[in-house]
């Protein structure tokens, strides 16, 4: 073994406390990088699978009222894959145990089958029964936040009339991973919830028999989203269309995407902090070592070791 290598091991033995601390910090940095990058990629993959499995729509639009026949015209548009017309309404709720009024979003679903788009993940209970105007499936977050259970009843102001709604099931939906009302900046699961109700019952309650006020669409591969949105707005302009938008501007998806983007940034910043601290400590220890070994460096040069060999020794 070369003389400089023997000196290296003696120096490491004398600095074992500082060396161990630096190694631990570097290990923490690498571990955090691997963990956070793996977590980010796993969450991103889970999001894509969830959206695909439960058919999350690509384009959304709300309007005042349009007859069901308009959907045929929408589905004939170039670039449109599948389409779903719904009745959607925001109502005031009276929730047991909650002093202030809450608000809820009622969304129509087919009574005989699962929704074509934005499907539900039924977590407990059962699906609604045909012809039952008082049955709803509630979002899991709202039920948990208000300590509700299957069979509990809440009251809602539906088209100016109080109506009891019985919770027969709880569900999740890719459309409402984050449940945010249009007037809030952050989710408030105690005071805002999403409820799914039979299409016939909800349409009748809001005088929308044979009509709809909400459309969700999927696009065919390679379709021009902006062209579809432009054409959709043209069709629905006469029916009070409020402006179509793509998935990237859908509120829940935007919040989720922002969270994932924040995690991606943290997956880079946090390891860099650890590695930066480690680099600072290495520089500090090395500078101190060189300062205290000036005499030894002079002896090494006197024995014929050049600047390159001495510098490489300290670099090791």
C-alpha distance (Angstrom), angle and dihedral (degrees) to the residues before:
residue distance angle dihedral
X1 . . .
X2 3.80 . .
X3 3.77 120.9 .
X4 3.80 93.1 -116.3
X5 3.80 90.7 52.6
X6 3.82 90.4 53.3
X7 3.79 88.6 50.3
X8 3.82 89.4 49.3
X9 3.80 92.1 56.2
X10 3.80 91.7 46.9
X11 3.82 90.2 51.0
X12 3.81 91.5 48.9
X13 3.79 90.4 49.9
X14 3.78 90.5 52.0
X15 3.82 91.7 47.6
X16 3.80 96.9 39.4
X17 3.83 93.2 125.6
X18 3.81 93.6 54.4
X19 3.81 92.2 40.5
X20 3.81 92.6 52.0
X21 3.82 90.6 48.9
X22 3.81 91.7 51.5
X23 3.82 92.3 46.3
X24 3.81 90.7 50.8
X25 3.81 91.7 50.2
X26 3.81 92.1 48.7
X27 3.81 90.0 47.5
X28 3.82 90.1 51.2
X29 3.80 90.1 50.8
X30 3.79 93.5 50.1
X31 3.81 92.3 43.4
X32 3.81 92.1 50.4
X33 3.81 90.4 48.5
X34 3.80 93.3 51.2
X35 3.82 93.3 42.6
X36 3.80 97.5 46.8
X37 3.80 95.4 42.4
X38 3.81 90.0 49.0
X39 3.81 90.6 47.8
X40 3.81 91.8 49.2
X41 3.80 93.2 49.1
X42 3.81 91.5 45.9
X43 3.81 92.7 50.5
X44 3.80 91.6 46.2
X45 3.80 90.9 51.3
X46 3.82 91.2 46.4
X47 3.81 90.1 51.3
X48 3.80 92.0 51.6
X49 3.81 92.8 47.2
X50 3.80 92.7 46.6
X51 3.80 92.4 50.0
X52 3.80 91.6 47.0
X53 3.81 97.2 44.3
X54 3.80 94.5 49.2
X55 3.81 95.2 37.0
X56 3.77 101.8 -118.1
X57 3.80 109.0 -161.0
X58 3.81 124.9 -114.1
X59 3.82 99.7 -150.0
X60 3.80 130.6 34.5
X61 3.78 134.8 -172.8
X62 3.79 136.9 171.2
X63 3.79 125.3 -155.4
X64 3.77 141.0 168.5
X65 3.80 101.4 -107.7
X66 3.78 137.6 -34.0
X67 3.81 131.3 173.3
X68 3.79 117.1 -107.6
X69 3.80 90.3 -112.9
X70 3.81 90.2 71.3
X71 3.82 89.0 70.5
X72 3.81 89.6 69.4
X73 3.78 89.4 58.6
X74 3.81 90.8 47.5
X75 3.81 93.5 49.6
X76 3.82 90.6 52.3
X77 3.81 91.2 60.3
X78 3.84 114.7 114.0
X79 3.80 111.4 -102.4
X80 3.82 96.7 24.4
X81 3.79 116.2 124.2
X82 3.78 108.7 175.0
X83 3.79 130.8 -5.6
X84 3.76 136.4 -162.9
X85 3.80 127.2 -165.6
X86 3.79 116.2 -156.5
X87 3.76 143.7 172.7
X88 3.81 111.3 -122.6
X89 3.80 125.8 178.7
X90 3.80 137.5 168.1
X91 3.80 114.6 -135.3
X92 3.80 139.7 179.1
X93 3.80 115.0 -108.4
X94 3.78 135.0 -154.5
X95 3.80 105.1 -151.2
X96 3.82 121.8 -170.3
X97 3.80 110.4 -112.0
X98 3.81 93.7 17.2
X99 3.80 115.7 107.1
X100 3.80 98.1 -164.6
X101 3.80 122.6 57.3
X102 3.77 115.2 -97.3
X103 3.77 128.7 -151.6
X104 3.76 129.3 -130.8
X105 3.77 138.5 -170.6
X106 3.79 114.4 -133.6
X107 3.79 113.6 -155.2
X108 3.78 123.7 -173.0
X109 3.80 120.3 -127.0
X110 3.81 130.1 -178.9
X111 3.78 112.2 -88.7
X112 3.80 96.4 -145.0
X113 3.81 102.3 40.4
X114 3.79 145.2 14.5
X115 3.83 118.9 -76.5
X116 3.79 114.6 -86.5
X117 3.83 90.9 -134.8
X118 3.81 132.7 21.6
X119 3.79 89.8 24.5
X120 3.81 123.4 -161.1
X121 3.79 128.4 -113.0
X122 3.79 101.5 -146.1
X123 3.81 106.2 -146.0
X124 3.79 99.8 176.0
X125 3.78 140.5 -5.0
X126 3.78 122.8 20.3
X127 3.78 143.2 -67.5
X128 3.81 119.9 -85.6
X129 3.79 118.3 -86.7
X130 3.82 120.6 -123.9
X131 3.78 114.7 -98.8
X132 3.80 95.6 17.4
X133 3.81 106.4 123.1
X134 3.81 93.5 179.7
X135 3.82 98.6 57.4
X136 3.79 124.0 97.4
X137 3.77 138.2 169.4
X138 3.80 109.1 -134.1
X139 3.78 129.7 -152.1
X140 3.79 113.9 -99.7
X141 3.81 93.6 -127.5
X142 3.82 93.9 54.8
X143 3.81 93.3 47.2
X144 3.79 92.8 49.0
X145 3.81 94.5 44.5
X146 3.82 91.8 53.2
X147 3.82 97.1 38.7
X148 3.80 91.9 -119.5
X149 3.78 126.0 157.0
X150 3.78 138.9 -160.2
X151 3.78 110.1 -71.1
X152 3.81 94.2 27.9
X153 3.80 117.0 131.0
X154 3.78 129.0 -138.0
X155 3.80 126.8 -177.9
X156 3.79 126.1 -126.7
X157 3.78 134.9 -171.3
X158 3.80 100.5 -125.9
X159 3.79 113.8 -176.4
X160 3.81 91.4 -26.1
X161 3.82 96.5 -45.7
X162 3.78 129.6 100.4
X163 3.78 111.1 -121.7
X164 3.82 129.1 178.5
X165 3.79 115.4 -127.8
X166 3.79 120.8 -161.5
X167 3.79 118.8 -151.3
X168 3.80 108.5 -130.4
X169 3.79 97.9 165.0
X170 3.79 145.8 5.0
X171 3.78 124.1 -133.5
X172 3.78 147.9 171.7
X173 3.79 126.3 -136.1
X174 3.82 133.3 -167.8
X175 3.79 86.8 -132.0
X176 3.81 92.1 62.4
X177 3.79 109.0 34.1
X178 3.80 82.7 133.1
X179 3.80 110.9 35.3
X180 3.79 105.7 -149.2
X181 3.77 127.0 158.9
X182 3.77 117.9 -137.9
X183 3.83 91.7 -108.4
X184 3.82 99.0 51.3
X185 3.78 131.3 77.8
X186 3.80 95.8 -153.0
X187 3.81 135.5 28.5
X188 3.81 115.9 -85.9
X189 3.78 105.2 -175.9
X190 3.80 94.2 -178.4
X191 3.80 94.1 58.5
X192 3.78 102.4 30.3
X193 3.77 129.4 46.4
X194 3.78 141.2 162.2
X195 3.80 121.7 -125.0
X196 3.78 130.5 -173.1
X197 3.79 117.8 -147.2
X198 3.80 135.8 176.4
X199 3.80 113.8 -79.5
X200 3.81 95.2 -129.0
X201 3.79 94.8 48.4
X202 3.80 94.6 46.4
X203 3.81 94.4 44.4
X204 3.80 91.1 50.2
X205 3.80 92.4 48.4
X206 3.81 92.0 54.7
X207 3.81 97.3 37.2
X208 3.79 91.8 -110.6
X209 3.80 99.5 127.1
X210 3.80 107.6 153.3
X211 3.80 90.8 7.9
X212 3.80 142.0 82.1
X213 3.80 139.0 -154.6
X214 3.80 102.9 -163.7
X215 3.80 133.3 53.3
X216 3.80 131.9 -168.6
X217 3.80 122.6 -171.8
X218 3.78 139.4 -176.8
X219 3.79 121.4 -148.2
X220 3.77 129.1 -131.8
X221 3.83 117.7 -116.9
X222 3.79 110.5 -77.5
X223 3.80 94.3 14.0
X224 3.79 119.2 149.6
X225 3.80 104.0 -117.5
X226 3.80 95.2 -164.0
X227 3.80 91.8 51.2
X228 3.82 90.6 51.3
X229 3.81 91.3 48.2
X230 3.80 91.7 48.9
X231 3.80 93.0 50.1
X232 3.81 92.2 43.9
X233 3.80 91.0 53.5
X234 3.80 89.6 50.6
X235 3.80 92.1 53.2
X236 3.80 95.2 45.8
X237 3.81 98.2 40.0
X238 3.80 92.4 94.2
X239 3.82 89.9 49.6
X240 3.78 95.8 55.4
X241 3.79 97.9 -93.6
X242 3.80 111.9 -173.2
X243 3.79 96.3 -153.8
X244 3.79 127.5 -74.9
X245 3.79 121.3 -114.6
X246 3.78 137.8 -173.7
X247 3.77 130.4 -112.4
X248 3.80 92.7 -94.3
X249 3.81 89.2 65.0
X250 3.79 95.7 44.5
X251 3.81 105.5 118.3
X252 3.80 100.6 -127.7
X253 3.79 93.3 41.8
X254 3.81 90.7 48.1
X255 3.82 91.6 54.2
X256 3.79 91.8 46.7
X257 3.81 93.0 46.8
X258 3.81 90.8 49.0
X259 3.81 90.3 51.3
X260 3.79 91.0 50.6
X261 3.80 90.8 47.3
X262 3.81 89.2 51.5
X263 3.80 90.2 50.7
X264 3.80 89.9 50.4
X265 3.80 90.7 53.5
X266 3.80 91.8 47.0
X267 3.81 89.5 49.7
X268 3.81 86.9 63.9
X269 3.80 102.1 33.9
X270 3.82 99.8 48.5
X271 3.83 95.9 52.9
X272 3.81 89.5 45.2
X273 3.81 89.3 55.7
X274 3.81 91.2 53.6
X275 3.80 92.9 44.7
X276 3.81 91.1 45.8
X277 3.80 91.0 53.5
X278 3.80 89.7 47.8
X279 3.81 91.2 50.8
X280 3.81 90.5 49.5
X281 3.82 91.6 50.9
X282 3.81 92.0 47.0
X283 3.79 90.0 51.8
X284 3.81 91.1 47.0
X285 3.81 94.1 49.0
X286 3.80 92.9 43.7
X287 3.81 93.1 49.2
X288 3.81 90.2 49.8
X289 3.81 91.5 46.8
X290 3.80 92.9 51.4
X291 3.81 90.3 46.5
X292 3.81 93.2 52.9
X293 3.82 94.8 43.1
X294 3.79 101.1 51.0
X295 3.81 90.6 116.8
X296 3.82 91.3 51.5
X297 3.81 90.7 48.7
X298 3.80 89.3 53.1
X299 3.81 90.8 50.9
X300 3.82 91.2 49.0
X301 3.80 90.9 52.4
X302 3.79 89.8 47.4
X303 3.82 88.3 56.7
X304 3.80 90.2 54.8
X305 3.80 104.0 -93.4
X306 3.79 111.0 143.9
X307 3.80 129.4 -138.2
X308 3.81 90.8 -100.4
X309 3.82 93.8 54.7
X310 3.80 93.7 45.7
X311 3.81 91.7 46.2
X312 3.82 91.4 49.2
X313 3.80 89.2 50.6
X314 3.79 92.4 56.9
X315 3.80 90.9 42.2
X316 3.81 89.3 58.5
